Amino acid sequence: MPANLPELFQQSAEKFGNRPAFVSKDESKSYKPVTFKEVYDLGINLAEALIDLGVSAKENVALLADNRLEWIVSDYGILMSGAADVPRGTDITDSEIVYILNHCEAKVVFLENDKMLEKFQKNRSQLEFAKTLIVMDKKSTATGVLKLYDLIEKGKELRAKGSKKAEERMKAILPDDLFTIIYTSGTTGMPKGVMLKHSNMIHQTTAILGSMIDIKADERMLSILPVWHVFERVFEYLAIAAGCATYYTNVRDLRDDMKKAKPTFMASAPRLWESIYNGIYTRINDPKQTPAIRRGLFNLAYFFSKHFNASMRFLKGNQVDYVGRNPIVSLFKGVYYLTVAIVLAVPYFLLDLVVLSKIREATGGELKASVSGGGALQRHVDAFFNDIGINVLEGYGMTETSPVISVRTFKKLVQGSVGVITPETSVQIRDDLGKVLTHVDANNQLVSGKYGQRGVIHIRGPQVMKGYYKNPETTAKVLKDGWMDTGDIGMFNFKKTLTITGRAKDTVVLLGGENVEPVPIEDKLTESPFISQCMVIGQDQKNLGAIVIPDFDQLMAWAKENGISETDKQKLIENPKVLDFYKKEIKALNNTKTGFKSFEQVTPFILITKPFEVGDELTNLFKMKRHLITEKYKDKIAALYAGD
């Protein structure tokens, strides 16, 4: 096992040499590979130049760029020089540039291109430490800055003359040294600098590859999530450790790139699958795109697939159990599901071949699984993709845990859960007073308490951060005696996998003292084809409300069918018929029959036209910034409850 990340890079270069490591698109949008040896050579040459430039061991170096080959080369170079990088994407705001670069005291700053340089220069007068700028893009025409590839050439010349300072720095890196500081794009307040150690990430690559997800050297990873975020980053390191290729893409080119790359694995956020799901159903239900016969065939194929796969999940022991089923009940269920599986097997396989396989071909036809993280995957979306043969391995983690705490595996693909705990990790479920309700140790054994108890998740393990940079007070609040308070609410179900039920900080407390988890309600409401996004509100109110963003394509079609000719979005959502329609739509989904208590039901609501967007109401992983949304619409919310 490597002692640090540069040692991992070195071992992979030696082991996988001429195999493709990272694959980027050229100007013609054709994929061009760079081998493990080539990436390593670029990285160590850059490290040599950085050391010559004066970069010290354990220094913080800023890296402001998005997914591209030069990002990983810069990452290699910074880490091989013994420094730690402070990454962020090009969507970084002006205030974040000033705060983060001053807070981490970065003297050297990598910038993706001239556009990012221009953004940086706007704020330069407020930056205390940033002195040396390095532009990564080969096409840069900027002056007065250093160029990445010039530095690589300089390092190559130094090494040709016998310099081995990079190797010396690499050998001196200790497991407890930082490899990165990631400033969270949090939903509250200023970003906090999460300090992650080399040992944190080495644990992740070793634990996940060793016993959770089998990734071989001939696999192909598709990279679409922001690489500065630790979720995507751990996948890049997993690919390096496994010897497989990482293909870079973006949302705009995703469909075409899936066909070109034919990925076998990819990391993804829930919003991606929700978008694909909605796209499939929009196309299927549009008579202009899908004739009635094909629509009928799809519905029939999905019916058989849904019931056959539900049967197989139970028979394989992968149907979630929240209550601890009676063995006799399980026996009868087993007989029932076995019968269903036998009866449906032939039509299921035929219809899967004729219909559902065509949907899978849109992903390149070779996708073994997507690991979904960064937020809760809606149940109906989760079920749909797993039922049509696209395995979604939902995981759970946070930046502070490098990030993986748990993830579904192929053997334990239990829907309604976020999978099994990573090796060497202990988890406790505690109540509001700190009492331990469930304690599962590093061998996944129940130490105390019992399954099925809901509370706040606490974790202890090799992936837990060192702390928040220059913030001992906040560190002390979440890290006590080695245990990390995640702030998430969950439980161990009776399949010994973890289920997340909400977020302690997201909890809405009503005037009557009732605590409500908004996420399950929001997930249910967005099952409506007429609701694109929504956020439950109601803190300190007598009942729940919601901010709702309609799916305007669906709403316009409904309006036309119902004699409403209005096309202006704002006027449309003010139409009494539309308001009444949404009132009924919300009530149909959010009621006692669908599993919601009376105080968990939304009554007043607001329709708005502007979608929640990344960089504004959403974080990079599409989590809602609830405090920001509440503040933004505080007048509308106040008016809503004033008239309630």
C-alpha atoms as one frame of an Amber mdcrd trajectory, in Angstrom:
protein
   0.000   0.000   0.000   1.410   3.427  -0.939   2.262   5.771   1.938   1.009
   8.889   0.155  -0.603  10.012  -3.095   2.615  10.761  -5.065   3.729   7.225
  -4.227   0.387   5.979  -5.608   0.996   7.991  -8.805   4.492   6.510  -9.097
   3.340   2.929  -8.551   0.582   3.289 -11.156   3.020   4.742 -13.695   5.314
   1.760 -13.166   2.519  -0.799 -13.223   0.291   0.566 -16.007   2.892   2.543
 -18.021   1.525   2.814 -21.550  -2.138   2.249 -20.730  -4.407   5.290 -21.266
  -4.871   7.207 -18.012  -6.725  10.400 -18.941  -8.590  10.991 -22.182  -9.484
  14.506 -23.337 -11.106  15.931 -26.452  -9.144  17.853 -29.041 -10.520  20.741
 -31.114 -12.403  18.314 -33.366 -14.003  16.768 -30.234 -12.171  13.493 -30.801
 -10.846  11.750 -27.695  -7.048  11.662 -27.323  -5.423   9.594 -24.552  -2.450
  10.359 -22.311  -0.772   7.368 -20.674  -0.002   6.798 -16.999   3.704   7.241
 -17.672   3.137  10.468 -19.613   0.960  11.976 -16.857   3.515  11.013 -14.234
   6.376  12.516 -16.260   4.412  15.753 -16.784   3.633  15.877 -13.073   7.162
  15.253 -11.810   8.637  17.757 -14.278   6.135  20.333 -13.033   7.004  19.482
  -9.410  10.696  20.039 -10.134   9.912  23.453 -11.635   7.673  24.435  -8.720
  10.409  23.573  -6.227  12.861  25.618  -8.297  10.306  28.427  -8.244  10.414
  28.410  -4.451   7.355  26.358  -3.516   7.966  24.891  -0.058   6.883  21.557
   1.346   3.485  21.806   3.092   2.752  25.125   1.379  -0.804  25.785   0.110
  -1.138  26.255  -3.659  -4.455  27.403  -5.177  -5.864  25.585  -8.212  -8.784
  27.370  -9.900  -9.913  25.271 -12.854 -12.475  22.761 -14.104 -12.177  19.182
 -15.360  -9.378  18.835 -17.904  -6.064  17.038 -18.343  -4.116  20.067 -17.089
  -6.018  19.886 -13.788  -4.726  16.429 -12.946  -1.222  17.329 -14.197  -1.230
  20.380 -11.902  -2.540  18.240  -9.042   0.288  15.731  -9.597   2.879  18.522
  -9.707   1.674  20.296  -6.569   1.453  17.103  -4.521   4.805  15.775  -5.775
   6.423  19.027  -4.655   5.225  18.207  -1.137   2.653  21.016  -1.131  -1.122
  20.850  -0.658  -3.543  22.170  -3.248  -6.589  24.348  -2.633  -8.918  23.616
  -5.569 -12.007  25.411  -6.787 -13.915  25.592 -10.086 -14.091  28.527 -12.494
 -17.565  29.356 -11.193 -15.932  30.677  -8.014 -17.419  34.043  -7.032 -15.419
  37.228  -6.477 -16.042  37.124  -2.731 -14.906  33.466  -2.597 -11.692  34.289
  -4.488 -10.822  36.950  -1.940 -11.853  34.953   1.108 -10.337  31.584   0.133
  -7.017  32.821  -1.267  -6.425  35.097   1.701  -7.538  32.506   4.223  -5.294
  29.721   2.870  -2.435  32.204   2.222  -1.726  30.818  -1.257   1.280  32.525
  -2.830   1.080  30.469  -6.043  -2.198  30.304  -7.975  -2.972  28.046 -10.957
  -5.631  29.535 -13.270  -7.370  27.580 -16.015  -7.368  30.164 -18.820  -7.343
  33.841 -19.708 -10.984  34.224 -18.709 -10.207  32.926 -15.220  -7.146  35.164
 -15.101  -9.337  38.178 -15.892 -11.696  37.179 -13.068  -8.732  36.857 -10.720
  -7.233  40.225 -11.728 -10.475  42.019 -10.819  -9.869  41.036  -7.212  -6.072
  41.186  -7.092  -5.922  44.413  -5.100  -7.691  42.645  -2.217  -5.358  39.628
  -2.177  -2.618  39.695   0.440  -0.505  36.673  -0.497  -1.036  35.684  -4.160
   2.117  36.643  -6.090   2.808  33.978  -8.710   0.195  33.156 -11.359   0.340
  30.094 -13.609  -2.077  29.832 -16.561  -2.841  26.260 -17.622  -4.391  26.656
 -21.081  -1.977  26.195 -23.996  -3.917  28.809 -25.998  -3.405  31.561 -23.421
  -2.158  34.878 -24.808  -1.747  36.486 -21.382   1.468  38.328 -20.494   3.109
  38.839 -17.119   2.192  35.343 -15.933   3.836  31.924 -16.040   2.552  29.207
 -18.402   2.016  25.633 -17.254   3.730  23.954 -20.196   6.705  26.324 -19.996
   7.178  25.244 -16.380   6.944  21.583 -17.379   9.712  22.145 -19.941  11.790
  23.966 -17.327  11.387  21.025 -14.928  12.337  18.596 -17.692  15.562  20.527
 -18.291  16.367  20.573 -14.574  15.836  16.823 -14.322  17.952  16.213 -17.426
  20.778  17.972 -15.572  20.366  15.548 -12.670  18.026  17.347 -10.268  15.957
  14.925  -8.129  14.404  17.356  -5.667  10.880  16.154  -6.470  11.739  12.579
  -5.436  13.236  13.885  -2.200  10.062  15.824  -1.438   7.891  12.797  -2.230
   9.821  10.554   0.161   9.445  13.121   2.938   5.619  13.241   2.769   4.063
  11.729   5.900   0.627  10.046   5.968  -0.612  12.780   8.316   0.436  15.612
   5.970  -2.282  17.515   4.109  -2.779  16.866   0.422  -5.640  19.318   0.003
  -7.807  21.946   1.636 -11.283  21.960   0.119 -13.458  24.937   0.908 -16.987
  23.613   1.094 -19.602  25.267  -1.068 -21.834  25.056   1.957 -25.501  25.890
   2.332 -24.809  28.238   5.274 -22.299  31.028   5.919 -18.748  31.402   4.589
 -17.014  28.310   3.211 -14.973  26.235   5.654 -11.574  24.817   4.662 -11.676
  21.044   5.097  -8.169  19.683   5.730  -7.695  16.218   4.209  -4.592  14.102
   4.775  -2.761  11.752   2.433  -3.814   8.880   4.708  -7.491   9.872   4.263
  -7.372   9.393   0.497  -5.119   6.338   0.593  -7.738   4.716   2.846 -10.471
   5.550   0.334  -8.670   4.096  -2.682  -7.595   1.000  -0.753 -10.911   0.332
   1.007 -13.189   0.918  -1.982 -11.101  -1.006  -4.504 -10.215  -3.697  -1.987
 -13.635  -4.804  -0.856 -16.473  -2.638  -2.168 -16.408  -1.964  -5.917 -14.315
  -4.134  -8.193 -12.746  -1.794 -10.770 -10.362  -3.380 -13.262  -7.693  -1.871
 -15.501  -9.833  -2.231 -18.638 -12.670  -0.113 -17.218 -13.500   3.368 -18.512
 -14.564   6.146 -16.144 -16.552   9.156 -17.312 -15.767  12.397 -15.475 -18.594
  14.940 -15.355 -18.816  16.230 -11.770 -16.640  19.184 -10.673 -13.154  17.758
 -10.130 -12.374  20.195  -7.331 -15.053  18.470  -5.273 -13.788  15.452  -3.341
 -16.466  13.083  -4.736 -15.226  13.366  -8.309 -11.647  13.559  -7.110 -11.811
  10.235  -5.286 -13.019   8.663  -8.534 -10.019  10.064 -10.408  -7.707   8.603
  -7.756  -9.593   5.280  -7.844  -9.009   5.174 -11.603  -5.302   5.889 -11.096
  -5.046   3.135  -8.478  -6.966   0.643 -10.631  -5.142   1.523 -13.850  -8.251
   2.459 -15.820  -8.897   5.428 -18.085 -10.809   8.590 -17.137 -12.681  10.340
 -19.963 -13.522  14.025 -19.501 -16.949  15.295 -20.547 -19.529  17.958 -19.687
 -23.315  18.170 -19.454 -23.602  19.656 -22.959 -21.703  16.797 -24.642 -22.737
  13.986 -22.288 -24.956  12.059 -24.685 -22.401  12.062 -27.518 -19.476  11.361
 -25.197 -21.207   8.353 -23.661 -21.426   6.820 -27.116 -17.769   7.642 -27.833
 -16.271   6.591 -24.508 -18.624   3.682 -23.749 -18.019   4.159 -20.005 -18.262
   1.282 -17.567 -18.387   3.482 -14.435 -19.143   7.100 -13.628 -19.671   9.267
 -10.577 -22.868  11.286 -10.719 -25.138  13.604  -8.755 -28.846  12.757  -8.332
 -29.882  15.689 -10.501 -28.257  14.072 -13.551 -30.399  10.943 -13.264 -33.515
  12.979 -12.488 -32.899  14.961 -15.673 -32.385  11.807 -17.772 -35.469  10.207
 -16.190 -37.626  13.246 -16.985 -36.221  13.344 -20.519 -37.118   9.701 -21.130
 -40.682  10.121 -19.874 -41.189  13.403 -21.712 -40.130  11.724 -24.954 -42.160
   8.560 -24.286 -45.340  10.526 -23.512 -45.033  12.851 -26.503 -47.146  11.417
 -29.383 -45.016  13.335 -31.897 -41.842  11.533 -30.764 -43.213   8.174 -29.694
 -46.085   6.424 -31.527 -48.744   4.704 -29.395 -47.441   1.196 -30.199 -43.897
   2.026 -29.038 -45.258   3.772 -25.953 -47.320   0.701 -25.136 -44.305  -1.568
 -25.640 -42.208   0.567 -23.302 -44.861   0.555 -20.576 -45.256  -3.209 -20.923
 -41.502  -3.792 -20.819 -41.127  -1.607 -17.741 -44.048  -3.349 -16.014 -42.423
  -6.767 -16.436 -38.966  -5.425 -15.565 -40.194  -3.662 -12.430 -41.938  -6.731
 -11.018 -39.308  -9.255 -12.082 -36.498  -7.197 -10.551 -38.480  -6.597  -7.356
 -38.817 -10.355  -7.029 -35.123 -10.940  -7.637 -34.172  -8.273  -5.094 -36.166
 -10.060  -2.422 -34.838 -13.498  -3.352 -31.232 -12.202  -3.268 -31.819 -10.627
   0.149 -31.578  -7.079  -1.229 -35.055  -5.772  -0.431 -34.731  -3.127   2.283
 -36.216  -3.988   5.686 -36.834  -1.139   8.124 -38.814  -3.051  10.767 -37.250
  -6.519  11.120 -39.522  -8.842   9.189 -41.006 -11.911  10.808 -39.306 -15.072
   9.373 -42.716 -16.603   8.595 -43.745 -13.485   6.675 -40.423 -13.630   4.820
 -41.054 -17.282   3.919 -44.459 -16.524   2.388 -43.036 -13.490   0.592 -40.222
 -15.680  -0.728 -42.687 -18.210  -2.191 -44.700 -15.382  -3.753 -41.678 -13.657
  -5.297 -40.229 -16.930  -6.573 -43.515 -17.641  -8.346 -43.586 -14.126  -9.819
 -39.976 -14.440 -11.034 -40.652 -17.790 -12.747 -43.860 -16.558 -14.421 -42.349
 -13.276 -15.621 -38.870 -14.493 -16.609 -39.479 -15.205 -20.314 -41.517 -12.076
 -21.198 -39.131  -9.960 -19.107 -36.014 -11.153 -20.951 -37.668 -10.797 -24.368
 -38.979  -7.287 -23.732 -35.699  -6.264 -22.106 -33.861  -7.344 -25.256 -36.282
  -5.599 -27.615 -37.064  -2.411 -25.657 -35.008  -1.641 -22.541 -31.633  -2.556
 -24.019 -32.126   0.357 -26.451 -32.252   2.783 -23.518 -29.070   1.293 -22.082
 -27.369   1.759 -25.448 -27.754   5.531 -24.970 -25.182   5.274 -22.146 -22.731
   3.557 -24.498 -24.119   0.101 -23.813 -21.380  -0.962 -21.396 -22.188   0.996
 -18.223 -21.848  -1.395 -15.287 -22.829   1.183 -12.692 -23.033   4.819 -11.776
 -22.172   5.797  -8.226 -24.571   8.531  -7.170 -23.661  10.881  -4.347 -23.802
  14.445  -3.132 -27.492  14.258  -2.234 -30.489  11.974  -1.959 -31.581  10.149
  -5.090 -35.356  10.211  -5.464 -36.858   6.779  -4.866 -38.812   6.555  -8.117
 -35.735   7.615 -10.139 -33.541   5.140  -8.246 -36.019   2.307  -8.852 -36.481
   3.143 -12.535 -32.819   2.950 -13.531 -32.055  -0.122 -11.451 -35.147  -1.811
 -12.902 -34.164  -1.141 -16.510 -30.691  -2.581 -15.960 -28.597   0.509 -15.168
 -27.139  -0.136 -11.727 -27.155   2.953  -9.535 -24.880   2.464  -6.548 -26.035
   5.236  -4.257 -23.422   6.308  -1.747 -23.200   8.576   1.243 -20.428  10.828
   2.429 -19.253  14.369   2.904 -16.200  16.457   2.136 -15.130  16.032   5.757
 -14.929  12.231   5.276 -12.901  12.213   2.036 -15.859  11.540   1.137 -17.128
   7.936   1.260 -18.809   6.707   4.440 -20.926   4.055   2.762 -21.895   2.875
  -0.710 -24.033   0.176  -2.261 -22.115  -2.709  -3.751 -23.164  -5.171  -6.440
 -23.668  -7.823  -3.753 -25.570  -5.464  -1.437 -27.527  -3.306  -3.877 -30.284
  -2.448  -1.411 -32.566   0.315  -2.648 -33.813   2.550   0.131 -30.297   2.594
   1.548 -26.894   4.111   0.846 -25.138   0.789   1.213 -22.566  -0.783   3.461
 -20.051   1.043   5.629 -16.500   1.349   4.293 -13.930  -0.932   5.968 -12.272
   0.279   9.194 -15.176   2.660   9.825 -17.334   2.735  12.959 -20.761   4.370
  12.984 -23.048   5.391  15.821 -26.656   6.533  15.646 -27.341   8.937  18.536
 -30.461  10.672  19.815 -30.769  14.411  20.486 -29.227  14.006  23.942 -26.195
  12.100  22.633 -27.361   8.651  23.745 -26.081   5.865  21.450 -29.042   4.046
  19.875 -27.010   1.891  17.472 -23.257   1.239  17.347 -21.778  -0.664  14.415
 -18.032  -1.277  14.621 -15.274  -1.266  11.996 -16.088  -4.918  11.141 -19.738
  -4.011  10.433 -20.841  -5.806  13.609 -23.552  -4.524  15.931 -21.784  -3.612
  19.190 -24.705  -2.111  21.086 -28.264  -0.904  20.617 -30.413  -2.270  17.814
 -31.203  -1.834  14.143 -34.069   0.390  13.007 -33.331   3.277  15.402 -33.319
   6.729  13.842 -30.952   9.454  15.014 -27.947  11.614  14.128 -25.100   9.756
  12.367 -21.632   9.909  13.937 -18.596   8.371  12.260 -15.059   7.430  13.275
 -12.515   6.109  10.783  -9.360   6.677   8.700 -11.240   8.883   6.209 -12.239
  11.571   8.754 -10.650  14.974   8.144  -7.902  16.547  10.202 -10.203  19.500
  10.905 -11.234  22.877   9.509  -8.326  25.101   8.505  -7.662  27.880  11.042
 -10.998  27.104  12.680 -10.502  25.111  15.890 -13.833  26.221  17.371 -15.920
  24.801  14.511 -13.693  21.713  14.393 -14.362  21.085  18.077 -18.108  21.271
  17.485 -18.136  18.418  14.966 -15.114  16.336  16.077 -15.179  14.974  19.629
 -13.083  12.052  20.867 -12.433  11.045  17.261 -16.151  10.950  16.377 -17.454
  13.140  13.555 -20.991  14.516  13.905 -22.289  14.422  10.327 -25.452  16.389
  11.059 -27.359  13.820   8.991 -30.257  11.768  10.310 -30.370   8.074   9.499
 -30.541   4.520  10.737 -29.168   1.055  10.149 -31.926  -0.988   8.556 -32.266
  -4.720   9.162 -30.234  -5.496   6.023 -27.247  -3.978   7.882 -27.028  -1.113
   5.419 -27.348   2.589   6.177 -30.467   4.598   5.352 -30.462   8.410   5.338
 -33.769   9.982   6.340 -32.916  13.659   6.492 -30.577  16.395   7.554 -30.599
  17.704  11.116 -29.955  21.235   9.867 -32.705  20.915   7.235 -35.303  19.939
   9.821 -38.318  22.248   9.829 -39.723  22.835  13.316 -43.369  23.885  13.252
 -45.060  26.174  15.752 -46.578  23.167  17.501 -43.102  21.664  18.064 -43.396
  19.023  15.327 -40.057  18.204  13.618 -40.413  17.630   9.884 -37.807  16.303
   7.449 -38.400  18.245   4.207 -36.446  16.026   1.788 -38.930  13.082   1.588
 -41.765  15.566   0.971 -39.781  17.390  -1.714 -38.876  14.089  -3.360 -42.538
  13.093  -3.441 -43.740  16.399  -4.864 -41.161  16.376  -7.658 -42.554  13.044
  -8.820 -45.188  15.213 -10.468 -44.318  15.873 -14.111 -45.606  19.421 -13.536
 -43.148  20.213 -10.719 -39.526  20.747 -11.690 -38.159  21.792  -8.277 -39.519
  22.652  -4.866 -38.431  23.544  -1.354 -40.510  22.900   1.739 -40.820  25.879
   4.105 -42.609  26.480   7.408 -40.038  27.087  10.140 -41.930  28.376  13.223
 -45.215  28.382  11.298 -48.331  26.404  12.145 -48.139  24.360   8.946 -45.846
  23.481   6.057 -45.657  25.405   2.845 -43.586  25.099  -0.330 -41.817  27.138
  -2.976 -42.610  25.416  -6.278 -40.990  25.842  -9.699 -43.244  24.375 -12.403
 -42.029  22.326 -15.340 -43.149  24.925 -17.843 -43.092  22.608 -20.867 -45.611
  20.335 -19.156 -47.596  23.254 -17.721 -47.875  25.021 -21.092 -49.202  21.823
 -22.676 -51.735  21.387 -19.847 -52.787  25.028 -20.105 -53.406  24.732 -23.832
 -55.497  21.614 -23.327 -57.531  23.431 -20.664 -58.291  26.536 -22.665 -55.613
  28.807 -21.190 -53.818  30.678 -23.974 -51.426  32.632 -21.738 -47.746  32.101
 -22.660 -46.096  34.604 -20.306 -44.717  32.487 -17.445 -45.402  34.999 -14.679
 -48.979  35.602 -15.792 -49.509  31.872 -16.227 -48.569  31.035 -12.623 -50.932
  33.776 -11.409 -53.884  32.226 -13.278 -56.516  30.971 -10.760 -57.024  27.748
 -12.746 -53.268  27.028 -12.618 -53.101  27.722  -8.887 -56.053  25.423  -8.279
 -54.446  22.738 -10.452 -51.200  22.855  -8.419 -53.166  22.787  -5.171 -54.770
  19.519  -6.292 -51.458  18.144  -7.623 -49.705  18.758  -4.295 -52.591  17.264
  -2.332 -52.656  14.148  -4.534 -48.996  13.408  -3.812 -48.634  14.640  -0.224
 -51.351  13.035   1.922 -51.937  10.352   4.534 -52.403   7.671   1.850 -48.915
   8.396   0.488 -47.438   8.067   3.982 -47.416  11.632   5.326 -48.824  12.639
   8.698 -51.201  15.577   8.898 -48.465  18.008   9.998 -46.214  16.767   7.133
 -48.653  17.973   4.490 -48.055  21.134   2.476 -50.942  23.588   2.356 -49.888
  27.108   1.278 -47.467  27.315  -1.639 -45.773  29.821  -3.921 -45.227  29.334
  -7.654 -42.132  31.043  -9.047 -40.636  31.187 -12.537 -36.896  31.215 -11.842
 -35.352  27.740 -11.438 -32.898  27.008  -8.629 -29.452  27.169 -10.269 -25.862
  26.221  -9.426 -23.921  29.249  -8.275 -27.080  30.856  -6.935 -29.632  28.754
  -5.052 -27.771  25.459  -5.479 -24.296  24.226  -4.544 -22.099  22.517  -7.151
 -23.671  19.188  -6.243 -27.196  20.598  -6.644 -27.975  20.848  -2.920 -30.360
  23.647  -2.072 -28.928  26.577  -0.124 -32.014  26.703   2.053 -31.012  29.768
   4.037 -30.314  31.709   0.812 -33.615  30.671  -0.829 -35.533  31.547   2.343
 -33.864  34.962   2.467 -34.389  35.565  -1.246 -38.122  34.908  -1.053 -38.717
  36.132   2.507 -41.269  38.738   1.404 -43.264  36.201  -0.606 -43.069  33.708
   2.287 -44.232  36.350   4.765 -47.143  37.273   2.483 -48.010  33.613   2.009
 -48.327  32.948   5.728 -49.973  36.303   6.414 -52.824  35.191   4.205 -52.900
  31.598   5.447
